Amino acid sequence: MLDRSTYAALGEARIFEPASLQKALRERKRRTLAGEDGNLMILAADHTARGMLAVGNDPLAVADRYTLLDNLLRGLSVPGVDGVMASADILEELAWLGALEGKVAIGTINRGGLKGALWELDDRITAYDPDHIASAGLDAGKLLLRIEFTDPGVARTIEMCGAVTTKLADQGVACMIEPLPYLKDDNGRAFLDTRDEELIRAVAIASGLGSSSAYTWLKIPATPRMAEVAAATTMPILLLGGDPGEKLPEVVAGWESAMREPNVRGLIPGRALLYPHDGDIEGIVATAARIVHGGST
């Protein structure tokens, strides 16, 4: 869908008309965050800002920007897709290409916890801050919160997430928090803790962040014990997708089951939909949109 000449013009705009990228995002046609059914189908594309470029066995699958933008344009064109969550570079590029008209745009905030780094859990603000989320006309901000009980950087990250949640609530802007339990291996490297009990605890912690929870949403993995996890909060929940590879049918089945919980309000997957194992982006995105919006797509 992305013409090569248009892609080249985007590069020229960065040199000769850089303000046009900011203007395109700020002046795009806006919409309400959630649709009439209260659900959201969002494509996640903030992985590159944290150096996460791998899909399956390809360590640089997401590195090519033309391919990433083309995949996003294809995904956003599918009926029932509400918008995208990304860092400023990608949101501004999509807006300049005209792909965010009438779409939800969510700005990612803390990308400083680079994957595999020794400081990974000390996850600083390196992308959007709350003030620029508001001034850029974005619809929400997204925070990543990895909780592990031996790393002092986690305390700083929790403090930062609380402050950002408060600031966004003061501005009337939604804050989407992704709370995930983590452990460390013998070399001090962080990895996801897949125990449901710890996910429930992370959800409870995230629900209490900030001076107001009125605008807080949560972004968490689907789990067979979704009823228990969702029962830990009244906040709306979006389900992430990860990099499932050939296990995508299992992930989709998990989404369908989890969406039965009343406060599970949609999906926010990235590589699972943008880089599917069979290459059929429109097909898997349409399936996800049907799960979220039912017969309305």
JOHU-V324717 format. One record per residue. N is the residue number from 0. SS is DSSP state (~ for helix, > for strand, _ for the rest). Layout:
n=N ss=SS
n=N ss=SS
This chain:
n=0 ss=_
n=1 ss=_
n=2 ss=_
n=3 ss=~
n=4 ss=~
n=5 ss=~
n=6 ss=~
n=7 ss=~
n=8 ss=~
n=9 ss=~
n=10 ss=~
n=11 ss=~
n=12 ss=~
n=13 ss=~
n=14 ss=~
n=15 ss=~
n=16 ss=_
n=17 ss=_
n=18 ss=~
n=19 ss=~
n=20 ss=~
n=21 ss=~
n=22 ss=~
n=23 ss=~
n=24 ss=~
n=25 ss=~
n=26 ss=_
n=27 ss=_
n=28 ss=_
n=29 ss=_
n=30 ss=_
n=31 ss=_
n=32 ss=_
n=33 ss=_
n=34 ss=_
n=35 ss=_
n=36 ss=_
n=37 ss=_
n=38 ss=_
n=39 ss=>
n=40 ss=>
n=41 ss=>
n=42 ss=>
n=43 ss=>
n=44 ss=>
n=45 ss=_
n=46 ss=~
n=47 ss=~
n=48 ss=~
n=49 ss=~
n=50 ss=_
n=51 ss=_
n=52 ss=_
n=53 ss=_
n=54 ss=>
n=55 ss=_
n=56 ss=_
n=57 ss=>
n=58 ss=_
n=59 ss=_
n=60 ss=_
n=61 ss=_
n=62 ss=_
n=63 ss=_
n=64 ss=~
n=65 ss=~
n=66 ss=~
n=67 ss=~
n=68 ss=~
n=69 ss=~
n=70 ss=~
n=71 ss=~
n=72 ss=~
n=73 ss=~
n=74 ss=~
n=75 ss=~
n=76 ss=_
n=77 ss=_
n=78 ss=_
n=79 ss=_
n=80 ss=_
n=81 ss=_
n=82 ss=>
n=83 ss=>
n=84 ss=>
n=85 ss=>
n=86 ss=_
n=87 ss=~
n=88 ss=~
n=89 ss=~
n=90 ss=~
n=91 ss=~
n=92 ss=~
n=93 ss=~
n=94 ss=~
n=95 ss=~
n=96 ss=_
n=97 ss=_
n=98 ss=_
n=99 ss=_
n=100 ss=_
n=101 ss=_
n=102 ss=_
n=103 ss=>
n=104 ss=>
n=105 ss=>
n=106 ss=>
n=107 ss=>
n=108 ss=_
n=109 ss=_
n=110 ss=_
n=111 ss=_
n=112 ss=_
n=113 ss=_
n=114 ss=_
n=115 ss=_
n=116 ss=_
n=117 ss=_
n=118 ss=_
n=119 ss=_
n=120 ss=_
n=121 ss=_
n=122 ss=_
n=123 ss=_
n=124 ss=_
n=125 ss=_
n=126 ss=_
n=127 ss=_
n=128 ss=_
n=129 ss=~
n=130 ss=~
n=131 ss=~
n=132 ss=~
n=133 ss=~
n=134 ss=~
n=135 ss=_
n=136 ss=_
n=137 ss=_
n=138 ss=_
n=139 ss=>
n=140 ss=>
n=141 ss=>
n=142 ss=>
n=143 ss=>
n=144 ss=>
n=145 ss=>
n=146 ss=>
n=147 ss=_
n=148 ss=_
n=149 ss=_
n=150 ss=_
n=151 ss=_
n=152 ss=~
n=153 ss=~
n=154 ss=~
n=155 ss=~
n=156 ss=~
n=157 ss=~
n=158 ss=~
n=159 ss=~
n=160 ss=~
n=161 ss=~
n=162 ss=~
n=163 ss=~
n=164 ss=~
n=165 ss=~
n=166 ss=~
n=167 ss=~
n=168 ss=~
n=169 ss=~
n=170 ss=_
n=171 ss=_
n=172 ss=_
n=173 ss=>
n=174 ss=>
n=175 ss=>
n=176 ss=>
n=177 ss=>
n=178 ss=>
n=179 ss=>
n=180 ss=>
n=181 ss=>
n=182 ss=>
n=183 ss=>
n=184 ss=_
n=185 ss=_
n=186 ss=_
n=187 ss=_
n=188 ss=_
n=189 ss=>
n=190 ss=>
n=191 ss=>
n=192 ss=_
n=193 ss=_
n=194 ss=_
n=195 ss=~
n=196 ss=~
n=197 ss=~
n=198 ss=~
n=199 ss=~
n=200 ss=~
n=201 ss=~
n=202 ss=~
n=203 ss=~
n=204 ss=~
n=205 ss=~
n=206 ss=~
n=207 ss=_
n=208 ss=_
n=209 ss=_
n=210 ss=_
n=211 ss=_
n=212 ss=_
n=213 ss=_
n=214 ss=_
n=215 ss=>
n=216 ss=>
n=217 ss=>
n=218 ss=>
n=219 ss=>
n=220 ss=_
n=221 ss=_
n=222 ss=_
n=223 ss=_
n=224 ss=_
n=225 ss=~
n=226 ss=~
n=227 ss=~
n=228 ss=~
n=229 ss=~
n=230 ss=_
n=231 ss=_
n=232 ss=_
n=233 ss=_
n=234 ss=_
n=235 ss=_
n=236 ss=>
n=237 ss=>
n=238 ss=>
n=239 ss=_
n=240 ss=_
n=241 ss=_
n=242 ss=_
n=243 ss=_
n=244 ss=~
n=245 ss=~
n=246 ss=~
n=247 ss=~
n=248 ss=~
n=249 ss=~
n=250 ss=~
n=251 ss=~
n=252 ss=~
n=253 ss=~
n=254 ss=~
n=255 ss=~
n=256 ss=~
n=257 ss=~
n=258 ss=_
n=259 ss=_
n=260 ss=_
n=261 ss=_
n=262 ss=_
n=263 ss=>
n=264 ss=>
n=265 ss=>
n=266 ss=>
n=267 ss=_
n=268 ss=_
n=269 ss=_
n=270 ss=~
n=271 ss=~
n=272 ss=~
n=273 ss=~
n=274 ss=_
n=275 ss=_
n=276 ss=_
n=277 ss=_
n=278 ss=_
n=279 ss=_
n=280 ss=~
n=281 ss=~
n=282 ss=~
n=283 ss=~
n=284 ss=~
n=285 ss=~
n=286 ss=~
n=287 ss=~
n=288 ss=~
n=289 ss=~
n=290 ss=~
n=291 ss=~
n=292 ss=~
n=293 ss=~
n=294 ss=~
n=295 ss=~
n=296 ss=_
